[in-house]
Amino acid sequence: MREAVPLGMEDYVYVLDYLPHGRPEDERPIYKKEPLVLAIGEKYFSLLELVPKRGVELKAHERVYIGRKERDKIDHIKRRITYDELSSAAKAELPYVLEELVRKNEKKYVEFFNTAMPLTTRLHMLELLPGIGKKLMWEILEERKKKPFESFEDISRRIKAISDPVKLIVSRIITELSEADVKQGKHKYRIFIPQGKRRGR
């Protein structure tokens, strides 16, 4: 079957929700419905609607291969979806999956705190993280001048106002996913999700 979504760069996704009878709003007879998987890409946070192979059931938080080679659980990728098209269960699962992904890539996200730059003369990349204003931004900049941050624990130890850097990053990623089409103010900037509509598959 030819896929409705062009091939891209996501090889693995995490299941956010499994809908054995498709979407509830689908009014077709049940025998015409197909099971659906709502998932997020491991690398580029692509939100996808997938169709599992016949007889396969999936659980939330399960890591599943969707790459170019033979897939054991996914029949095809149906389409990209927006944050608003996620089910309530998928939205509830999203922060937990993102937290795992951020922790697995700790070095990458700690490096963000070490290298974040001004976006404009009035707005710094650090200020895109929830709860970080000018005062806290300057504190982070001063601390990293003394010595680059080495871990999430190092950040929270040296910047007392940031008790959990992971939650700040997860919150920002969700903002970028949920407001991907907003092109004004702080929301026109993406720091953790690639710019443009061709994110992953």
C-alpha positions in Angstrom: 0.0 0.0 0.0 1.3 3.4 -0.9 1.5 5.6 2.2 -0.5 8.8 2.5 2.5 10.5 4.1 5.7 10.9 2.2 8.8 9.1 3.6 10.8 11.2 6.0 13.2 10.7 8.8 11.3 9.2 11.7 12.3 5.6 12.3 10.6 5.1 15.7 7.5 6.5 17.3 5.9 6.3 20.8 2.3 5.3 21.0 0.1 8.0 22.6 -3.2 6.2 22.1 -4.6 3.1 20.5 -8.1 3.3 19.0 -9.2 -0.3 18.2 -12.4 0.9 16.5 -11.0 4.1 15.0 -12.1 7.6 16.0 -15.3 7.9 17.9 -16.5 10.7 15.6 -16.2 8.3 12.6 -19.9 7.5 11.9 -19.3 4.7 9.5 -20.5 1.2 10.4 -18.0 -0.6 12.7 -17.1 -3.2 10.1 -15.8 -0.4 7.9 -13.7 1.2 10.5 -10.0 0.4 11.0 -8.0 0.5 14.2 -5.8 3.6 14.6 -2.6 4.5 16.5 -1.9 8.0 17.5 1.9 8.5 17.9 4.7 10.9 18.2 8.1 10.6 16.4 11.1 9.9 18.5 13.4 12.2 16.7 11.4 15.1 15.3 8.2 14.9 17.4 6.1 14.3 14.3 2.5 13.7 15.3 1.2 10.8 13.2 -1.9 8.6 12.7 -0.9 5.0 11.9 -2.8 1.9 10.9 -1.5 -1.2 12.7 -1.2 -4.6 11.1 -4.1 -6.9 11.4 -4.4 -8.6 14.8 -1.9 -6.2 16.4 -2.8 -4.3 19.5 -0.6 -1.6 20.9 -0.3 0.1 24.3 0.4 3.7 25.2 4.0 4.5 25.7 5.1 1.6 23.5 8.0 2.2 21.2 7.3 1.1 17.6 9.3 1.0 14.4 7.9 2.8 11.4 11.1 3.1 9.2 11.7 2.0 5.7 12.6 -1.7 6.5 10.1 -4.4 7.4 7.7 -3.3 10.1 6.4 -5.8 12.6 3.5 -3.9 14.0 2.5 -1.0 11.7 0.9 -1.6 8.3 1.1 2.0 7.1 1.4 5.6 8.0 -2.0 7.2 7.3 -1.3 10.9 7.8 0.3 13.6 9.8 -2.0 15.1 12.4 -2.0 18.3 14.5 -2.0 18.5 18.3 -5.8 19.4 18.2 -6.4 16.1 16.4 -5.0 14.0 19.3 -7.5 12.3 21.5 -7.8 13.4 25.1 -5.9 10.2 26.2 -3.1 11.0 23.7 -2.8 14.5 25.1 -2.6 13.1 28.6 0.1 10.6 27.7 2.2 13.2 25.7 4.0 14.8 28.6 5.2 11.4 29.9 6.5 10.3 26.6 8.2 13.7 26.0 9.8 13.6 29.4 11.3 10.2 28.6 12.6 11.4 25.3 14.1 14.5 26.8 15.9 12.5 29.5 17.2 10.1 26.9 18.8 13.1 25.1 20.0 14.9 28.2 23.2 16.1 26.5 21.4 17.7 23.7 19.0 19.7 25.9 21.7 20.7 28.4 23.6 22.0 25.5 20.7 24.3 24.7 21.1 26.0 28.0 24.8 26.4 27.2 24.4 27.8 23.7 21.0 29.5 23.5 21.4 32.9 21.7 19.3 36.0 21.3 16.5 35.8 18.7 16.1 39.6 18.5 17.3 42.6 20.4 14.5 42.1 22.8 14.0 38.4 23.0 16.4 35.6 24.0 15.9 31.9 23.2 15.9 31.1 26.9 12.9 33.3 27.4 10.8 30.9 25.3 11.0 28.5 28.1 8.0 28.9 30.5 8.7 31.0 33.6 12.1 32.4 32.3 12.1 36.1 32.2 14.9 38.7 31.9 16.2 38.3 35.4 16.4 34.5 35.3 17.8 34.6 31.7 20.7 36.8 32.9 21.4 34.5 35.8 21.6 31.5 33.4 23.9 33.5 31.1 26.2 34.5 34.0 26.4 31.0 35.3 27.3 29.4 32.0 30.1 31.9 31.6 31.7 30.6 34.7 31.3 27.0 33.6 29.1 25.2 31.1 26.2 23.2 32.5 27.0 19.5 32.6 23.6 17.9 33.4 20.0 18.6 34.3 21.0 18.2 37.9 23.8 20.7 37.5 21.3 23.3 36.1 18.9 22.9 39.0 21.7 23.0 41.5 23.2 26.2 40.2 20.0 27.9 39.1 17.8 27.6 42.2 14.6 28.9 40.4 14.8 26.0 38.0 13.9 22.9 40.1 13.2 20.7 37.0 14.7 21.7 33.6 13.1 18.7 32.0 9.6 20.0 32.7 10.4 23.4 31.2 11.6 21.7 28.0 8.6 19.4 27.8 6.2 22.3 28.3 7.9 24.3 25.5 7.8 21.3 23.1 4.0 20.9 23.8 3.6 24.6 23.2 5.4 24.3 19.8 3.2 21.3 18.9 -0.1 22.8 20.0 0.6 26.2 18.4 2.5 25.1 15.4 0.5 27.3 13.0 0.6 30.5 15.2 2.9 32.9 13.5 3.0 35.8 15.9 4.7 36.8 19.1 6.8 34.2 20.9 4.9 31.4 19.2 6.4 32.0 15.8 9.7 30.6 17.1 10.5 26.9 17.3 13.5 25.8 19.3 12.9 22.1 19.7 10.7 21.2 16.7 12.1 21.7 13.2 10.6 24.6 11.3 8.2 24.0 8.5 5.5 21.4 7.9 7.7 18.5 6.7 8.5 17.2 10.2 9.6 13.6 9.8 7.1 11.5 7.8 
